[in-house]
């Protein structure tokens, strides 16, 4: 299966968003990344010094867009592939803040 993907254009950021396998039929990929907190703008606005090409989009991950990036360690976050930490409410991404509840019946679940 071939899936769409987007990477963060900030220097040194390793964030990646992969199209979900269970994305509802008819959902546009650009709409999905926007819903996940990714920012799409003309590259000239996202990347200082980038040649002016109005049809080229630049992307910032949710962590970089919020000033908490760049993502430096990869992990299990479905939004930016950043490292997650075990907290009582579930897994929490250290970069973008995405919270993932523990599966029902998981011994770590409170």
Backbone as XML, in Angstrom:
<?xml version="1.0"?>
<chain id="A" units="angstrom">
  <residue number="1" name="UNK">
    <atom name="N" x="0.845" y="-1.175" z="0.000"/>
    <atom name="CA" x="0.000" y="0.000" z="0.000"/>
    <atom name="C" x="0.894" y="1.243" z="0.000"/>
  </residue>
  <residue number="2" name="UNK">
    <atom name="N" x="0.544" y="2.181" z="-0.835"/>
    <atom name="CA" x="1.260" y="3.453" z="-0.882"/>
    <atom name="C" x="0.428" y="4.483" z="-0.138"/>
  </residue>
  <residue number="3" name="UNK">
    <atom name="N" x="1.070" y="5.181" z="0.811"/>
    <atom name="CA" x="0.378" y="6.203" z="1.591"/>
    <atom name="C" x="1.069" y="7.540" z="1.401"/>
  </residue>
  <residue number="4" name="UNK">
    <atom name="N" x="0.282" y="8.619" z="1.540"/>
    <atom name="CA" x="0.858" y="9.957" z="1.519"/>
    <atom name="C" x="1.593" y="10.200" z="2.831"/>
  </residue>
  <residue number="5" name="UNK">
    <atom name="N" x="2.570" y="11.082" z="2.795"/>
    <atom name="CA" x="3.323" y="11.450" z="3.990"/>
    <atom name="C" x="3.736" y="12.910" z="3.868"/>
  </residue>
  <residue number="6" name="UNK">
    <atom name="N" x="3.970" y="13.526" z="5.006"/>
    <atom name="CA" x="4.471" y="14.898" z="5.028"/>
    <atom name="C" x="5.562" y="14.967" z="6.092"/>
  </residue>
  <residue number="7" name="UNK">
    <atom name="N" x="6.595" y="15.748" z="5.827"/>
    <atom name="CA" x="7.676" y="15.951" z="6.791"/>
    <atom name="C" x="7.724" y="17.417" z="7.164"/>
  </residue>
  <residue number="8" name="UNK">
    <atom name="N" x="8.257" y="17.702" z="8.325"/>
    <atom name="CA" x="8.408" y="19.080" z="8.775"/>
    <atom name="C" x="9.599" y="19.702" z="8.046"/>
  </residue>
  <residue number="9" name="UNK">
    <atom name="N" x="9.425" y="20.932" z="7.599"/>
    <atom name="CA" x="10.471" y="21.615" z="6.838"/>
    <atom name="C" x="11.419" y="22.437" z="7.701"/>
  </residue>
  <residue number="10" name="UNK">
    <atom name="N" x="11.244" y="22.412" z="9.014"/>
    <atom name="CA" x="12.165" y="23.140" z="9.887"/>
    <atom name="C" x="13.496" y="22.406" z="9.946"/>
  </residue>
  <residue number="11" name="UNK">
    <atom name="N" x="14.585" y="23.137" z="9.889"/>
    <atom name="CA" x="15.916" y="22.523" z="9.950"/>
    <atom name="C" x="16.052" y="21.674" z="11.216"/>
  </residue>
  <residue number="12" name="UNK">
    <atom name="N" x="16.515" y="20.446" z="11.054"/>
    <atom name="CA" x="16.784" y="19.562" z="12.180"/>
    <atom name="C" x="15.579" y="18.831" z="12.730"/>
  </residue>
  <residue number="13" name="UNK">
    <atom name="N" x="14.378" y="19.099" z="12.212"/>
    <atom name="CA" x="13.180" y="18.436" z="12.733"/>
    <atom name="C" x="12.958" y="17.126" z="11.993"/>
  </residue>
  <residue number="14" name="UNK">
    <atom name="N" x="12.686" y="16.065" z="12.757"/>
    <atom name="CA" x="12.503" y="14.733" z="12.191"/>
    <atom name="C" x="11.029" y="14.323" z="12.123"/>
  </residue>
  <residue number="15" name="UNK">
    <atom name="N" x="10.105" y="15.249" z="12.340"/>
    <atom name="CA" x="8.683" y="14.919" z="12.379"/>
    <atom name="C" x="8.176" y="14.437" z="11.022"/>
  </residue>
  <residue number="16" name="UNK">
    <atom name="N" x="7.327" y="13.403" z="11.080"/>
    <atom name="CA" x="6.702" y="12.816" z="9.893"/>
    <atom name="C" x="5.249" y="12.513" z="10.242"/>
  </residue>
  <residue number="17" name="UNK">
    <atom name="N" x="4.354" y="12.758" z="9.299"/>
    <atom name="CA" x="2.961" y="12.333" z="9.452"/>
    <atom name="C" x="2.632" y="11.421" z="8.283"/>
  </residue>
  <residue number="18" name="UNK">
    <atom name="N" x="2.216" y="10.184" z="8.589"/>
    <atom name="CA" x="1.827" y="9.221" z="7.567"/>
    <atom name="C" x="0.316" y="9.153" z="7.472"/>
  </residue>
  <residue number="19" name="UNK">
    <atom name="N" x="-0.170" y="9.057" z="6.254"/>
    <atom name="CA" x="-1.605" y="8.901" z="6.045"/>
    <atom name="C" x="-2.077" y="7.660" z="6.794"/>
  </residue>
  <residue number="20" name="UNK">
    <atom name="N" x="-3.154" y="7.802" z="7.546"/>
    <atom name="CA" x="-3.669" y="6.683" z="8.339"/>
    <atom name="C" x="-4.318" y="5.639" z="7.453"/>
  </residue>
  <residue number="21" name="UNK">
    <atom name="N" x="-4.175" y="4.381" z="7.834"/>
    <atom name="CA" x="-4.828" y="3.292" z="7.099"/>
    <atom name="C" x="-6.348" y="3.394" z="7.181"/>
  </residue>
  <residue number="22" name="UNK">
    <atom name="N" x="-6.848" y="3.923" z="8.298"/>
    <atom name="CA" x="-8.295" y="3.974" z="8.526"/>
    <atom name="C" x="-8.896" y="5.350" z="8.223"/>
  </residue>
  <residue number="23" name="UNK">
    <atom name="N" x="-8.225" y="6.138" z="7.369"/>
    <atom name="CA" x="-8.747" y="7.459" z="7.030"/>
    <atom name="C" x="-10.074" y="7.290" z="6.283"/>
  </residue>
  <residue number="24" name="UNK">
    <atom name="N" x="-11.113" y="8.020" z="6.690"/>
    <atom name="CA" x="-12.418" y="7.871" z="6.029"/>
    <atom name="C" x="-12.341" y="8.138" z="4.523"/>
  </residue>
  <residue number="25" name="UNK">
    <atom name="N" x="-13.102" y="7.379" z="3.777"/>
    <atom name="CA" x="-13.153" y="7.513" z="2.317"/>
    <atom name="C" x="-13.538" y="8.948" z="1.944"/>
  </residue>
  <residue number="26" name="UNK">
    <atom name="N" x="-12.826" y="9.512" z="1.000"/>
    <atom name="CA" x="-13.121" y="10.856" z="0.525"/>
    <atom name="C" x="-12.413" y="11.963" z="1.289"/>
  </residue>
  <residue number="27" name="UNK">
    <atom name="N" x="-11.703" y="11.628" z="2.369"/>
    <atom name="CA" x="-10.967" y="12.633" z="3.135"/>
    <atom name="C" x="-9.698" y="13.009" z="2.379"/>
  </residue>
  <residue number="28" name="UNK">
    <atom name="N" x="-9.490" y="14.290" z="2.180"/>
    <atom name="CA" x="-8.284" y="14.766" z="1.517"/>
    <atom name="C" x="-7.120" y="14.747" z="2.510"/>
  </residue>
  <residue number="29" name="UNK">
    <atom name="N" x="-5.939" y="14.372" z="2.037"/>
    <atom name="CA" x="-4.767" y="14.297" z="2.903"/>
    <atom name="C" x="-4.448" y="15.647" z="3.526"/>
  </residue>
  <residue number="30" name="UNK">
    <atom name="N" x="-4.536" y="16.736" z="2.755"/>
    <atom name="CA" x="-4.268" y="18.071" z="3.293"/>
    <atom name="C" x="-5.222" y="18.415" z="4.431"/>
  </residue>
  <residue number="31" name="UNK">
    <atom name="N" x="-6.477" y="17.977" z="4.340"/>
    <atom name="CA" x="-7.440" y="18.199" z="5.427"/>
    <atom name="C" x="-7.057" y="17.394" z="6.664"/>
  </residue>
  <residue number="32" name="UNK">
    <atom name="N" x="-6.558" y="16.170" z="6.456"/>
    <atom name="CA" x="-6.164" y="15.307" z="7.578"/>
    <atom name="C" x="-4.964" y="15.886" z="8.317"/>
  </residue>
  <residue number="33" name="UNK">
    <atom name="N" x="-3.965" y="16.391" z="7.584"/>
    <atom name="CA" x="-2.797" y="16.938" z="8.286"/>
    <atom name="C" x="-3.147" y="18.239" z="8.995"/>
  </residue>
  <residue number="34" name="UNK">
    <atom name="N" x="-4.047" y="19.024" z="8.407"/>
    <atom name="CA" x="-4.485" y="20.250" z="9.075"/>
    <atom name="C" x="-5.229" y="19.920" z="10.369"/>
  </residue>
  <residue number="35" name="UNK">
    <atom name="N" x="-6.082" y="18.897" z="10.331"/>
    <atom name="CA" x="-6.817" y="18.473" z="11.529"/>
    <atom name="C" x="-5.864" y="17.961" z="12.607"/>
  </residue>
  <residue number="36" name="UNK">
    <atom name="N" x="-4.720" y="17.400" z="12.196"/>
    <atom name="CA" x="-3.730" y="16.892" z="13.151"/>
    <atom name="C" x="-2.824" y="18.000" z="13.689"/>
  </residue>
  <residue number="37" name="UNK">
    <atom name="N" x="-2.992" y="19.226" z="13.185"/>
    <atom name="CA" x="-2.222" y="20.349" z="13.707"/>
    <atom name="C" x="-1.049" y="20.785" z="12.853"/>
  </residue>
  <residue number="38" name="UNK">
    <atom name="N" x="-0.856" y="20.162" z="11.705"/>
    <atom name="CA" x="0.219" y="20.562" z="10.810"/>
    <atom name="C" x="-0.161" y="21.859" z="10.111"/>
  </residue>
  <residue number="39" name="UNK">
    <atom name="N" x="0.826" y="22.700" z="9.837"/>
    <atom name="CA" x="0.607" y="23.987" z="9.176"/>
    <atom name="C" x="1.177" y="23.916" z="7.765"/>
  </residue>
  <residue number="40" name="UNK">
    <atom name="N" x="0.339" y="24.230" z="6.780"/>
    <atom name="CA" x="0.771" y="24.272" z="5.377"/>
    <atom name="C" x="0.676" y="25.713" z="4.905"/>
  </residue>
  <residue number="41" name="UNK">
    <atom name="N" x="1.794" y="26.223" z="4.434"/>
    <atom name="CA" x="1.846" y="27.597" z="3.928"/>
    <atom name="C" x="2.777" y="27.621" z="2.731"/>
  </residue>
  <residue number="42" name="UNK">
    <atom name="N" x="2.697" y="28.677" z="1.927"/>
    <atom name="CA" x="3.689" y="28.790" z="0.859"/>
    <atom name="C" x="5.096" y="28.712" z="1.453"/>
  </residue>
  <residue number="43" name="UNK">
    <atom name="N" x="5.966" y="27.975" z="0.797"/>
    <atom name="CA" x="7.314" y="27.717" z="1.319"/>
    <atom name="C" x="8.061" y="28.995" z="1.643"/>
  </residue>
  <residue number="44" name="UNK">
    <atom name="N" x="7.823" y="30.044" z="0.888"/>
    <atom name="CA" x="8.537" y="31.295" z="1.127"/>
    <atom name="C" x="8.216" y="31.854" z="2.519"/>
  </residue>
  <residue number="45" name="UNK">
    <atom name="N" x="7.037" y="31.524" z="3.078"/>
    <atom name="CA" x="6.668" y="31.988" z="4.420"/>
    <atom name="C" x="7.197" y="31.067" z="5.516"/>
  </residue>
  <residue number="46" name="UNK">
    <atom name="N" x="7.295" y="29.778" z="5.222"/>
    <atom name="CA" x="7.726" y="28.793" z="6.220"/>
    <atom name="C" x="9.250" y="28.720" z="6.308"/>
  </residue>
  <residue number="47" name="UNK">
    <atom name="N" x="9.908" y="28.825" z="5.165"/>
    <atom name="CA" x="11.352" y="28.658" z="5.106"/>
    <atom name="C" x="12.021" y="29.955" z="4.697"/>
  </residue>
  <residue number="48" name="UNK">
    <atom name="N" x="12.582" y="30.709" z="5.634"/>
    <atom name="CA" x="13.259" y="31.943" z="5.264"/>
    <atom name="C" x="14.374" y="31.660" z="4.258"/>
  </residue>
  <residue number="49" name="UNK">
    <atom name="N" x="14.452" y="32.478" z="3.242"/>
    <atom name="CA" x="15.492" y="32.320" z="2.236"/>
    <atom name="C" x="15.152" y="31.340" z="1.134"/>
  </residue>
  <residue number="50" name="UNK">
    <atom name="N" x="13.989" y="30.684" z="1.225"/>
    <atom name="CA" x="13.584" y="29.759" z="0.175"/>
    <atom name="C" x="13.217" y="30.569" z="-1.060"/>
  </residue>
  <residue number="51" name="UNK">
    <atom name="N" x="13.626" y="30.120" z="-2.231"/>
    <atom name="CA" x="13.276" y="30.875" z="-3.443"/>
    <atom name="C" x="11.763" y="31.022" z="-3.571"/>
  </residue>
  <residue number="52" name="UNK">
    <atom name="N" x="11.338" y="32.147" z="-4.023"/>
    <atom name="CA" x="9.909" y="32.426" z="-4.143"/>
    <atom name="C" x="9.291" y="31.523" z="-5.198"/>
  </residue>
  <residue number="53" name="UNK">
    <atom name="N" x="8.576" y="30.539" z="-4.755"/>
    <atom name="CA" x="7.861" y="29.630" z="-5.643"/>
    <atom name="C" x="6.450" y="29.497" z="-5.087"/>
  </residue>
  <residue number="54" name="UNK">
    <atom name="N" x="5.498" y="30.297" z="-5.570"/>
    <atom name="CA" x="4.167" y="30.343" z="-4.953"/>
    <atom name="C" x="3.401" y="29.022" z="-4.968"/>
  </residue>
  <residue number="55" name="UNK">
    <atom name="N" x="3.768" y="28.095" z="-5.850"/>
    <atom name="CA" x="3.040" y="26.828" z="-5.899"/>
    <atom name="C" x="3.664" y="25.744" z="-5.023"/>
  </residue>
  <residue number="56" name="UNK">
    <atom name="N" x="4.741" y="26.063" z="-4.300"/>
    <atom name="CA" x="5.404" y="25.094" z="-3.421"/>
    <atom name="C" x="4.937" y="25.341" z="-1.988"/>
  </residue>
  <residue number="57" name="UNK">
    <atom name="N" x="4.435" y="24.275" z="-1.332"/>
    <atom name="CA" x="3.993" y="24.394" z="0.049"/>
    <atom name="C" x="5.097" y="23.942" z="0.992"/>
  </residue>
  <residue number="58" name="UNK">
    <atom name="N" x="5.228" y="24.647" z="2.099"/>
    <atom name="CA" x="6.101" y="24.238" z="3.183"/>
    <atom name="C" x="5.227" y="23.750" z="4.326"/>
  </residue>
  <residue number="59" name="UNK">
    <atom name="N" x="5.732" y="22.848" z="5.134"/>
    <atom name="CA" x="4.946" y="22.283" z="6.233"/>
    <atom name="C" x="5.708" y="22.414" z="7.542"/>
  </residue>
  <residue number="60" name="UNK">
    <atom name="N" x="4.969" y="22.744" z="8.584"/>
    <atom name="CA" x="5.503" y="22.757" z="9.944"/>
    <atom name="C" x="4.688" y="21.768" z="10.764"/>
  </residue>
  <residue number="61" name="UNK">
    <atom name="N" x="5.385" y="20.942" z="11.548"/>
    <atom name="CA" x="4.698" y="19.995" z="12.421"/>
    <atom name="C" x="4.043" y="20.758" z="13.576"/>
  </residue>
  <residue number="62" name="UNK">
    <atom name="N" x="3.124" y="20.132" z="14.286"/>
    <atom name="CA" x="2.466" y="20.810" z="15.400"/>
    <atom name="C" x="3.442" y="21.296" z="16.468"/>
  </residue>
  <residue number="63" name="UNK">
    <atom name="N" x="4.511" y="20.549" z="16.713"/>
    <atom name="CA" x="5.491" y="20.950" z="17.735"/>
    <atom name="C" x="6.225" y="22.219" z="17.308"/>
  </residue>
  <residue number="64" name="UNK">
    <atom name="N" x="6.700" y="22.275" z="16.078"/>
    <atom name="CA" x="7.420" y="23.463" z="15.597"/>
    <atom name="C" x="6.480" y="24.659" z="15.475"/>
  </residue>
  <residue number="65" name="UNK">
    <atom name="N" x="5.250" y="24.420" z="15.029"/>
    <atom name="CA" x="4.281" y="25.503" z="14.897"/>
    <atom name="C" x="3.958" y="26.129" z="16.252"/>
  </residue>
  <residue number="66" name="UNK">
    <atom name="N" x="4.020" y="25.322" z="17.327"/>
    <atom name="CA" x="3.712" y="25.811" z="18.678"/>
    <atom name="C" x="4.957" y="26.271" z="19.430"/>
  </residue>
  <residue number="67" name="UNK">
    <atom name="N" x="6.133" y="26.168" z="18.789"/>
    <atom name="CA" x="7.362" y="26.594" z="19.444"/>
    <atom name="C" x="7.978" y="25.560" z="20.366"/>
  </residue>
  <residue number="68" name="UNK">
    <atom name="N" x="7.519" y="24.284" z="20.300"/>
    <atom name="CA" x="8.073" y="23.218" z="21.148"/>
    <atom name="C" x="9.021" y="22.302" z="20.390"/>
  </residue>
  <residue number="69" name="UNK">
    <atom name="N" x="9.212" y="22.541" z="19.116"/>
    <atom name="CA" x="10.062" y="21.692" z="18.275"/>
    <atom name="C" x="11.465" y="22.234" z="18.228"/>
  </residue>
  <residue number="70" name="UNK">
    <atom name="N" x="12.314" y="21.591" z="17.488"/>
    <atom name="CA" x="12.060" y="20.505" z="16.554"/>
    <atom name="C" x="11.981" y="19.143" z="17.240"/>
  </residue>
  <residue number="71" name="UNK">
    <atom name="N" x="11.345" y="18.191" z="16.545"/>
    <atom name="CA" x="11.286" y="16.810" z="17.014"/>
    <atom name="C" x="12.672" y="16.206" z="16.802"/>
  </residue>
  <residue number="72" name="UNK">
    <atom name="N" x="13.308" y="15.807" z="17.903"/>
    <atom name="CA" x="14.670" y="15.288" z="17.836"/>
    <atom name="C" x="14.770" y="13.788" z="18.084"/>
  </residue>
  <residue number="73" name="UNK">
    <atom name="N" x="13.717" y="13.208" z="18.696"/>
    <atom name="CA" x="13.723" y="11.777" z="18.999"/>
    <atom name="C" x="12.453" y="11.146" z="18.471"/>
  </residue>
  <residue number="74" name="UNK">
    <atom name="N" x="12.593" y="10.094" z="17.698"/>
    <atom name="CA" x="11.430" y="9.424" z="17.131"/>
    <atom name="C" x="10.823" y="8.461" z="18.132"/>
  </residue>
  <residue number="75" name="UNK">
    <atom name="N" x="9.513" y="8.286" z="18.004"/>
    <atom name="CA" x="8.783" y="7.407" z="18.902"/>
    <atom name="C" x="7.487" y="6.948" z="18.290"/>
  </residue>
  <residue number="76" name="UNK">
    <atom name="N" x="6.445" y="6.866" z="19.108"/>
    <atom name="CA" x="5.173" y="6.277" z="18.699"/>
    <atom name="C" x="4.061" y="7.286" z="18.437"/>
  </residue>
  <residue number="77" name="UNK">
    <atom name="N" x="4.322" y="8.576" z="18.475"/>
    <atom name="CA" x="3.260" y="9.564" z="18.282"/>
    <atom name="C" x="2.711" y="9.479" z="16.856"/>
  </residue>
  <residue number="78" name="UNK">
    <atom name="N" x="1.381" y="9.326" z="16.702"/>
    <atom name="CA" x="0.809" y="9.232" z="15.366"/>
    <atom name="C" x="0.736" y="10.585" z="14.654"/>
  </residue>
  <residue number="79" name="UNK">
    <atom name="N" x="0.911" y="11.670" z="15.392"/>
    <atom name="CA" x="0.813" y="13.001" z="14.803"/>
    <atom name="C" x="2.135" y="13.498" z="14.256"/>
  </residue>
  <residue number="80" name="UNK">
    <atom name="N" x="3.252" y="13.229" z="14.965"/>
    <atom name="CA" x="4.550" y="13.757" z="14.525"/>
    <atom name="C" x="5.680" y="12.728" z="14.596"/>
  </residue>
  <residue number="81" name="UNK">
    <atom name="N" x="5.395" y="11.523" z="14.996"/>
    <atom name="CA" x="6.364" y="10.432" z="15.225"/>
    <atom name="C" x="7.368" y="10.765" z="16.320"/>
  </residue>
  <residue number="82" name="UNK">
    <atom name="N" x="7.029" y="11.699" z="17.193"/>
    <atom name="CA" x="7.900" y="12.045" z="18.311"/>
    <atom name="C" x="7.824" y="11.017" z="19.431"/>
  </residue>
  <residue number="83" name="UNK">
    <atom name="N" x="8.763" y="11.125" z="20.358"/>
    <atom name="CA" x="8.840" y="10.216" z="21.504"/>
    <atom name="C" x="7.687" y="10.484" z="22.468"/>
  </residue>
  <residue number="84" name="UNK">
    <atom name="N" x="7.136" y="9.418" z="23.014"/>
    <atom name="CA" x="6.047" y="9.551" z="23.972"/>
    <atom name="C" x="6.511" y="9.144" z="25.364"/>
  </residue>
  <residue number="85" name="UNK">
    <atom name="N" x="5.793" y="9.660" z="26.368"/>
    <atom name="CA" x="6.093" y="9.392" z="27.767"/>
    <atom name="C" x="4.869" y="8.747" z="28.407"/>
  </residue>
  <residue number="86" name="UNK">
    <atom name="N" x="5.089" y="7.787" z="29.311"/>
    <atom name="CA" x="3.993" y="7.148" z="30.041"/>
    <atom name="C" x="3.522" y="8.095" z="31.145"/>
  </residue>
  <residue number="87" name="UNK">
    <atom name="N" x="2.264" y="8.499" z="31.086"/>
    <atom name="CA" x="1.646" y="9.310" z="32.125"/>
    <atom name="C" x="0.358" y="8.621" z="32.561"/>
  </residue>
  <residue number="88" name="UNK">
    <atom name="N" x="-0.189" y="8.975" z="33.726"/>
    <atom name="CA" x="-1.395" y="8.293" z="34.200"/>
    <atom name="C" x="-2.557" y="8.340" z="33.208"/>
  </residue>
  <residue number="89" name="UNK">
    <atom name="N" x="-2.681" y="9.417" z="32.430"/>
    <atom name="CA" x="-3.798" y="9.524" z="31.488"/>
    <atom name="C" x="-3.512" y="8.828" z="30.157"/>
  </residue>
  <residue number="90" name="UNK">
    <atom name="N" x="-2.317" y="8.287" z="29.985"/>
    <atom name="CA" x="-1.962" y="7.584" z="28.752"/>
    <atom name="C" x="-0.618" y="8.044" z="28.234"/>
  </residue>
  <residue number="91" name="UNK">
    <atom name="N" x="-0.308" y="7.639" z="27.012"/>
    <atom name="CA" x="0.931" y="8.071" z="26.374"/>
    <atom name="C" x="0.772" y="9.516" z="25.934"/>
  </residue>
  <residue number="92" name="UNK">
    <atom name="N" x="1.795" y="10.340" z="26.167"/>
    <atom name="CA" x="1.763" y="11.745" z="25.764"/>
    <atom name="C" x="3.035" y="12.063" z="25.000"/>
  </residue>
  <residue number="93" name="UNK">
    <atom name="N" x="2.875" y="12.678" z="23.826"/>
    <atom name="CA" x="4.037" y="13.040" z="23.026"/>
    <atom name="C" x="4.784" y="14.174" z="23.714"/>
  </residue>
  <residue number="94" name="UNK">
    <atom name="N" x="6.095" y="14.029" z="23.816"/>
    <atom name="CA" x="6.924" y="15.048" z="24.464"/>
    <atom name="C" x="7.067" y="16.307" z="23.611"/>
  </residue>
  <residue number="95" name="UNK">
    <atom name="N" x="6.728" y="16.217" z="22.346"/>
    <atom name="CA" x="6.905" y="17.351" z="21.437"/>
    <atom name="C" x="5.588" y="18.053" z="21.111"/>
  </residue>
  <residue number="96" name="UNK">
    <atom name="N" x="4.653" y="17.349" z="20.487"/>
    <atom name="CA" x="3.418" y="18.021" z="20.046"/>
    <atom name="C" x="2.309" y="17.961" z="21.092"/>
  </residue>
  <residue number="97" name="UNK">
    <atom name="N" x="2.444" y="17.082" z="22.102"/>
    <atom name="CA" x="1.457" y="17.003" z="23.171"/>
    <atom name="C" x="0.282" y="16.078" z="22.891"/>
  </residue>
  <residue number="98" name="UNK">
    <atom name="N" x="0.291" y="15.353" z="21.774"/>
    <atom name="CA" x="-0.793" y="14.417" z="21.476"/>
    <atom name="C" x="-0.901" y="13.396" z="22.606"/>
  </residue>
  <residue number="99" name="UNK">
    <atom name="N" x="-2.144" y="13.168" z="23.061"/>
    <atom name="CA" x="-2.389" y="12.203" z="24.138"/>
    <atom name="C" x="-3.064" y="10.977" z="23.558"/>
  </residue>
  <residue number="100" name="UNK">
    <atom name="N" x="-2.529" y="9.814" z="23.895"/>
    <atom name="CA" x="-3.084" y="8.540" z="23.459"/>
    <atom name="C" x="-3.512" y="7.769" z="24.694"/>
  </residue>
  <residue number="101" name="UNK">
    <atom name="N" x="-4.801" y="7.470" z="24.806"/>
    <atom name="CA" x="-5.294" y="6.707" z="25.962"/>
    <atom name="C" x="-4.774" y="5.285" z="25.886"/>
  </residue>
  <residue number="102" name="UNK">
    <atom name="N" x="-4.534" y="4.691" z="27.033"/>
    <atom name="CA" x="-4.136" y="3.291" z="27.068"/>
    <atom name="C" x="-5.301" y="2.448" z="26.577"/>
  </residue>
  <residue number="103" name="UNK">
    <atom name="N" x="-5.045" y="1.350" z="25.887"/>
    <atom name="CA" x="-6.142" y="0.458" z="25.437"/>
    <atom name="C" x="-6.883" y="-0.091" z="26.647"/>
  </residue>
  <residue number="104" name="UNK">
    <atom name="N" x="-8.181" y="-0.368" z="26.477"/>
    <atom name="CA" x="-8.975" y="-0.945" z="27.564"/>
    <atom name="C" x="-8.342" y="-2.253" z="28.008"/>
  </residue>
  <residue number="105" name="UNK">
    <atom name="N" x="-8.239" y="-2.412" z="29.300"/>
    <atom name="CA" x="-7.678" y="-3.623" z="29.873"/>
    <atom name="C" x="-6.176" y="-3.570" z="30.049"/>
  </residue>
  <residue number="106" name="UNK">
    <atom name="N" x="-5.541" y="-2.507" z="29.586"/>
    <atom name="CA" x="-4.090" y="-2.365" z="29.748"/>
    <atom name="C" x="-3.804" y="-2.177" z="31.232"/>
  </residue>
  <residue number="107" name="UNK">
    <atom name="N" x="-2.819" y="-2.879" z="31.797"/>
    <atom name="CA" x="-2.528" y="-2.768" z="33.230"/>
    <atom name="C" x="-2.101" y="-1.355" z="33.632"/>
  </residue>
  <residue number="108" name="UNK">
    <atom name="N" x="-1.632" y="-0.540" z="32.692"/>
    <atom name="CA" x="-1.220" y="0.824" z="33.028"/>
    <atom name="C" x="-2.407" y="1.761" z="33.094"/>
  </residue>
  <residue number="109" name="UNK">
    <atom name="N" x="-3.580" y="1.324" z="32.590"/>
    <atom name="CA" x="-4.773" y="2.155" z="32.559"/>
    <atom name="C" x="-5.241" y="2.450" z="33.985"/>
  </residue>
  <residue number="110" name="UNK">
    <atom name="N" x="-5.599" y="3.703" z="34.247"/>
    <atom name="CA" x="-6.113" y="4.072" z="35.581"/>
    <atom name="C" x="-7.594" y="4.263" z="35.540"/>
  </residue>
</chain>
